[in-house]
Amino acid sequence: MAMLELNNVRKIFNPGTINEKTALEGVSLSLEEGDFVTVIGGNGAGKSTMLNAIAGVWPIDEGSIRIDGEAITGIPEYRRARYLGRVFQDPNTGTAADMQIDENLALAARRGQKRTLRWGITRKEKESYRELLATLDLGLEDRMTAKVGLLSGGQRQALTLLMASLQQPKLLLLDEHTAALDPRTAKKVLEITNRIVTEQNLTALMITHNMKDAIRTGNRLVMMHEGQIIYDVRGEEKEHLQVSDLMKKFEQASGGEFANDRMMLS
């Protein structure tokens, strides 16, 4: 059984107006358990729209979405949260800046559990959080009482990754989660991402504008253009991909020259 199934998903913004925009045009995609899929494409290709459709940020106009065999097409965003972990492009999103590192981890660990008047973090919980933070190799295990707002962007993204994967979600959504970081920090966060996904055997969908990262990361690569999937490659074929191959695929599908500067410069 597939862990994620998109079947003929369509999404139109501002229908019937001069600003009408078809963001997803019959997208079908299936991810097996343990798949780590990178998604690339130019601006407006439909990448973030697809992730937001999966997360339930807005309803789709046609088609269906299933996670681990369960139909979630009409389920609101807050109810889908129990299936999903998500890391956004903005490092300031996904953590509570005014709370301590250990308090943020406690929130993530207790998500979906019954709430009581008791809040304190037990010694056992603190020990487990310290061990988790040590795996990041960022020294955060010695700063557990520090406010998250004092951390660097890379540290916050690494912490958000821990929080998003803490309850081993059915699906981990990574929405350009290294794009706002400097190259060195982005490389570190991507290494942490790979390790977490691999060790926990998570199913993950990662949007990126960096073609080299898309090729090196995961076991499968999907290219989108004008709301459609135009290329889907995995296994040995993906391992032998070059950036030039992706540029040629884009040119063939679009009928024009590859002209997206953000992807080109990546």
C-alpha positions as CSV (number, residue, x, y, z in Angstrom):
1,M,0.0,0.0,0.0
2,A,1.3,3.5,-0.9
3,M,2.0,5.9,1.9
4,L,0.9,8.9,-0.2
5,E,-1.5,8.8,-3.2
6,L,-2.4,11.9,-5.2
7,N,-5.0,11.0,-7.9
8,N,-5.7,13.6,-10.7
9,V,-5.5,16.5,-8.3
10,R,-6.5,19.9,-9.7
11,K,-6.4,23.3,-8.1
12,I,-7.5,26.6,-9.6
13,F,-7.0,29.9,-7.9
14,N,-9.4,32.8,-8.5
15,P,-11.7,30.8,-10.9
16,G,-13.8,32.8,-13.3
17,T,-11.8,36.0,-12.9
18,I,-9.2,37.7,-14.9
19,N,-6.6,36.4,-12.4
20,E,-7.6,32.8,-12.8
21,K,-4.6,30.5,-12.4
22,T,-4.4,26.7,-12.8
23,A,-1.8,25.7,-10.2
24,L,-2.3,21.9,-10.4
25,E,-3.5,20.3,-13.6
26,G,-4.3,16.6,-12.9
27,V,-1.4,15.7,-10.7
28,S,-1.0,12.0,-9.9
29,L,1.8,10.8,-7.6
30,S,2.3,7.7,-5.5
31,L,5.0,7.4,-2.7
32,E,5.8,4.0,-1.2
33,E,6.8,3.8,2.5
34,G,10.4,5.0,2.8
35,D,10.5,6.9,-0.4
36,F,12.4,10.2,-0.2
37,V,11.3,12.3,-3.2
38,T,12.8,15.6,-4.2
39,V,10.7,18.0,-6.2
40,I,12.1,20.6,-8.6
41,G,10.6,23.1,-11.1
42,G,10.6,26.7,-11.9
43,N,8.6,29.4,-10.1
44,G,4.9,28.8,-10.4
45,A,5.4,25.1,-11.4
46,G,3.0,24.0,-8.6
47,K,5.5,22.6,-6.1
48,S,4.4,24.4,-3.0
49,T,0.7,24.2,-4.1
50,M,1.0,20.5,-4.2
51,L,2.5,20.4,-0.6
52,N,-0.2,22.8,0.6
53,A,-2.8,20.6,-1.0
54,I,-1.5,17.6,0.9
55,A,-1.3,19.5,4.1
56,G,-4.9,20.8,3.7
57,V,-4.0,24.4,3.7
58,W,-6.7,24.8,1.0
59,P,-9.2,22.4,-0.6
60,I,-8.5,20.9,-4.0
61,D,-11.0,21.3,-6.8
62,E,-10.8,17.8,-8.2
63,G,-9.1,14.5,-7.5
64,S,-8.3,12.7,-4.2
65,I,-5.5,12.4,-1.6
66,R,-4.8,9.4,0.5
67,I,-2.2,8.9,3.2
68,D,-1.4,5.3,4.3
69,G,-4.6,4.2,2.6
70,E,-6.9,6.7,4.4
71,A,-8.8,9.2,2.3
72,I,-8.0,12.7,3.6
73,T,-9.3,14.8,0.7
74,G,-12.0,16.5,2.7
75,I,-10.3,16.4,6.1
76,P,-9.4,19.9,7.5
77,E,-5.8,20.9,8.0
78,Y,-5.7,20.6,11.8
79,R,-6.9,16.9,11.6
80,R,-4.3,16.1,9.0
81,A,-1.5,17.3,11.3
82,R,-1.4,13.9,13.0
83,Y,-0.2,12.3,9.8
84,L,2.3,14.9,8.8
85,G,5.5,16.6,9.9
86,R,6.4,19.8,8.1
87,V,9.5,22.1,7.9
88,F,9.0,25.4,6.2
89,Q,11.4,27.7,4.3
90,D,11.4,30.3,7.0
91,P,13.5,29.2,10.0
92,N,11.3,31.2,12.3
93,T,8.3,29.1,11.4
94,G,7.7,25.8,13.2
95,T,9.2,26.7,16.6
96,A,8.0,29.0,19.5
97,A,10.7,31.7,19.8
98,D,9.8,32.7,23.4
99,M,10.0,29.2,24.7
100,Q,13.1,27.2,25.6
101,I,14.6,24.4,23.5
102,D,13.4,21.7,25.8
103,E,9.9,23.2,26.0
104,N,9.6,23.2,22.2
105,L,10.6,19.6,22.1
106,A,8.1,18.8,24.8
107,L,5.3,20.4,22.8
108,A,6.2,18.3,19.8
109,A,6.5,15.1,21.8
110,R,3.1,15.7,23.5
111,R,1.2,16.7,20.3
112,G,-2.1,14.9,20.1
113,Q,-2.0,13.8,23.7
114,K,-4.6,14.7,26.3
115,R,-3.7,17.9,28.1
116,T,-3.6,18.3,31.9
117,L,-2.8,21.1,34.3
118,R,0.6,19.7,34.8
119,W,3.3,21.1,32.5
120,G,6.7,20.3,34.0
121,I,9.3,18.4,31.9
122,T,10.4,15.3,33.7
123,R,14.0,14.3,34.3
124,K,13.5,11.3,31.9
125,E,12.2,13.6,29.2
126,K,15.1,16.0,29.6
127,E,17.6,13.1,29.3
128,S,15.9,11.9,26.1
129,Y,15.9,15.5,24.6
130,R,19.5,15.9,25.5
131,E,20.4,12.7,23.6
132,L,18.3,13.8,20.6
133,L,19.9,17.2,20.5
134,A,23.4,15.7,20.7
135,T,22.7,13.8,17.4
136,L,22.6,17.2,15.7
137,D,26.3,17.9,16.6
138,L,25.4,21.6,17.1
139,G,26.0,21.9,20.9
140,L,22.3,22.4,21.6
141,E,22.3,19.7,24.2
142,D,24.2,22.1,26.5
143,R,21.7,24.9,25.8
144,M,18.4,23.3,26.5
145,T,17.1,26.2,28.6
146,A,18.0,28.8,26.0
147,K,15.2,30.6,24.2
148,V,14.8,29.3,20.7
149,G,14.6,32.9,19.4
150,L,18.3,33.2,20.3
151,L,19.3,30.4,17.9
152,S,20.7,30.9,14.4
153,G,18.6,30.1,11.4
154,G,20.4,26.8,10.8
155,Q,20.0,25.7,14.5
156,R,16.3,26.5,14.4
157,Q,15.8,24.5,11.2
158,A,17.7,21.5,12.7
159,L,15.5,21.8,15.8
160,T,12.4,22.0,13.7
161,L,13.5,18.8,11.9
162,L,13.7,17.0,15.2
163,M,10.3,18.3,16.3
164,A,8.7,17.4,12.9
165,S,10.0,13.9,13.0
166,L,9.7,13.2,16.8
167,Q,6.5,11.3,16.5
168,Q,7.5,9.6,13.2
169,P,4.9,11.0,10.9
170,K,3.4,9.1,8.0
171,L,4.8,11.8,5.7
172,L,7.5,14.5,6.2
173,L,7.0,17.6,4.1
174,L,10.1,19.8,3.5
175,D,9.2,23.0,1.7
176,E,12.6,24.5,0.5
177,H,13.7,24.2,4.1
178,T,17.4,25.1,3.3
179,A,16.7,27.9,0.9
180,A,17.0,30.7,3.5
181,L,20.3,29.4,4.9
182,D,23.8,30.2,3.8
183,P,25.5,27.4,1.7
184,R,27.5,25.9,4.6
185,T,24.6,25.8,7.0
186,A,22.2,24.5,4.3
187,K,24.6,21.6,3.6
188,K,24.6,20.8,7.4
189,V,20.8,20.9,7.6
190,L,20.5,18.7,4.5
191,E,22.9,16.2,6.0
192,I,20.8,16.1,9.2
193,T,17.7,15.7,7.1
194,N,19.1,12.7,5.2
195,R,20.2,11.0,8.4
196,I,16.8,11.5,10.2
197,V,14.8,10.3,7.1
198,T,17.1,7.3,6.6
199,E,17.4,6.2,10.3
200,Q,13.6,6.5,10.9
201,N,12.7,5.1,7.5
202,L,10.4,8.1,7.0
203,T,8.5,8.9,3.8
204,A,9.5,12.4,2.7
205,L,8.7,14.9,0.0
206,M,11.2,17.7,-0.4
207,I,10.9,20.8,-2.6
208,T,14.1,22.4,-3.6
209,H,15.4,24.9,-6.3
210,N,18.9,23.4,-6.0
211,M,19.2,20.8,-8.8
212,K,22.5,19.4,-7.3
213,D,20.7,18.8,-4.0
214,A,17.8,17.3,-5.8
215,I,20.0,14.8,-7.6
216,R,22.1,13.9,-4.5
217,T,19.2,13.6,-2.1
218,G,16.7,10.8,-1.8
219,N,15.9,7.9,-4.0
220,R,13.6,9.6,-6.4
221,L,13.3,12.9,-8.3
222,V,10.2,14.6,-9.7
223,M,10.2,17.7,-12.0
224,M,7.1,19.9,-12.3
225,H,6.1,22.4,-14.9
226,E,2.9,24.5,-15.2
227,G,1.1,22.4,-12.6
228,Q,2.0,19.0,-14.0
229,I,4.6,16.3,-13.3
230,I,6.8,16.2,-16.4
231,Y,9.6,13.9,-15.2
232,D,9.8,11.2,-12.6
233,V,13.1,9.3,-12.1
234,R,14.4,6.9,-9.5
235,G,17.0,4.2,-8.7
236,E,20.1,3.8,-10.9
237,E,18.8,6.3,-13.5
238,K,18.6,9.0,-10.8
239,E,22.1,8.1,-9.5
240,H,23.6,8.9,-13.0
241,L,21.7,12.1,-13.5
242,Q,23.6,15.3,-14.2
243,V,22.3,18.9,-13.9
244,S,22.6,19.2,-17.7
245,D,20.2,16.2,-18.0
246,L,17.6,18.0,-16.0
247,M,18.0,21.2,-18.0
248,K,17.4,19.2,-21.2
249,K,14.3,17.6,-19.8
250,F,12.9,20.9,-18.8
251,E,13.6,22.4,-22.3
252,Q,11.9,19.4,-24.0
253,A,8.8,19.6,-21.8
254,S,8.5,23.4,-22.0
255,G,9.3,23.8,-25.7
256,G,11.8,26.6,-24.9
257,E,15.1,27.4,-23.4
258,F,15.8,26.8,-19.7
259,A,15.5,30.3,-18.3
260,N,14.8,30.1,-14.6
261,D,17.6,32.0,-13.0
262,R,17.0,30.6,-9.5
263,M,17.4,27.0,-10.7
264,M,20.2,27.8,-13.1
265,L,22.3,29.5,-10.4
266,S,21.7,26.7,-8.0
